[in-house]
Amino acid sequence: MQKRGRYHYVDLHRFECKDTQDWMEKQLYPALGTLLLGAEALEIDATPIEAFDPRILDEELGLHEKGMTSVVLAALGYRSTGDFNARLPKSRLPEAVVISEL
């Protein structure tokens, strides 16, 4: 049943919606969110990065030959104890501007 369900959605986007690449790219964001939350739980700093040239990265890693393409990067690591920026106050929009109650 799981296999049939997966094929149903893949075929829906492949043949009816004709947006397979766009749909597949969106499927990675739940996994990315899990990676970022897991890193936080382990006290590892992490941030997603979309500002990169996927053509260069794909070529460098040989992704096309493997039938893949890059969509987003995630940087993970531990901050330096001397990172002055970590102690600076952060500029955030007010919660009421960011969150809408439906």
C-alpha positions in Angstrom: 0.0 0.0 0.0 2.8 2.4 0.8 4.5 1.8 -2.6 1.2 2.3 -4.4 0.6 5.5 -2.4 4.1 6.8 -3.3 3.7 6.0 -7.0 0.3 7.6 -7.0 1.7 11.0 -6.0 4.8 10.7 -8.2 2.7 9.8 -11.2 0.2 12.6 -10.4 3.0 15.2 -10.5 4.7 13.5 -13.4 1.8 13.1 -15.8 -1.1 15.3 -14.6 0.5 18.3 -12.9 3.7 18.1 -14.9 5.6 19.7 -12.1 7.8 16.8 -10.9 11.0 18.7 -10.4 9.3 21.5 -8.4 7.3 19.0 -6.3 10.4 16.9 -5.5 12.3 19.9 -4.5 9.6 20.8 -2.0 9.7 17.3 -0.6 13.1 17.9 0.9 12.0 20.7 3.2 10.4 18.5 5.9 13.7 16.5 6.0 15.7 19.8 6.2 13.5 21.0 9.0 14.2 17.7 10.9 17.9 18.1 10.3 17.8 21.7 11.7 15.7 20.6 14.8 18.0 17.6 15.4 21.1 19.8 15.2 19.5 22.2 17.8 18.7 19.3 20.1 22.4 18.3 19.9 23.5 21.9 20.5 25.0 22.1 17.0 24.6 25.4 15.1 22.9 24.9 11.8 21.5 27.1 9.0 20.0 26.4 5.6 21.5 28.1 2.5 19.7 28.6 -0.8 22.1 31.4 -2.0 24.5 29.2 -4.1 24.9 28.3 -7.7 23.5 24.8 -8.1 25.1 24.3 -11.5 28.6 24.7 -10.1 27.9 22.5 -7.1 26.2 19.8 -9.2 29.2 19.8 -11.6 31.8 19.7 -8.7 30.0 16.8 -7.0 29.1 15.0 -10.2 25.4 15.0 -9.2 23.9 14.9 -12.7 25.8 11.6 -13.4 24.0 10.2 -10.4 20.6 11.5 -11.5 20.5 14.2 -8.8 20.7 18.0 -8.5 21.3 20.3 -5.5 18.5 22.4 -4.1 19.6 23.6 -0.7 22.7 23.4 1.5 22.9 23.1 5.3 25.9 24.4 7.3 26.4 22.6 10.6 29.1 23.1 13.2 30.0 24.5 16.6 30.5 28.2 17.0 33.8 29.5 18.3 33.8 30.5 22.0 35.3 33.8 20.8 32.4 34.5 18.4 31.4 38.1 19.3 28.4 38.0 17.0 26.7 35.3 19.1 26.5 37.6 22.0 25.1 40.6 20.1 21.3 41.4 20.4 19.4 39.9 17.5 17.1 41.9 15.3 13.8 40.2 14.9 10.4 41.2 13.7 7.6 41.3 16.3 5.8 38.0 16.8 2.5 39.6 15.6 4.1 40.5 12.3 5.5 37.0 11.7 2.6 34.8 13.0 -1.0 35.0 11.7 -3.7 33.2 13.6 -6.2 31.6 11.3 
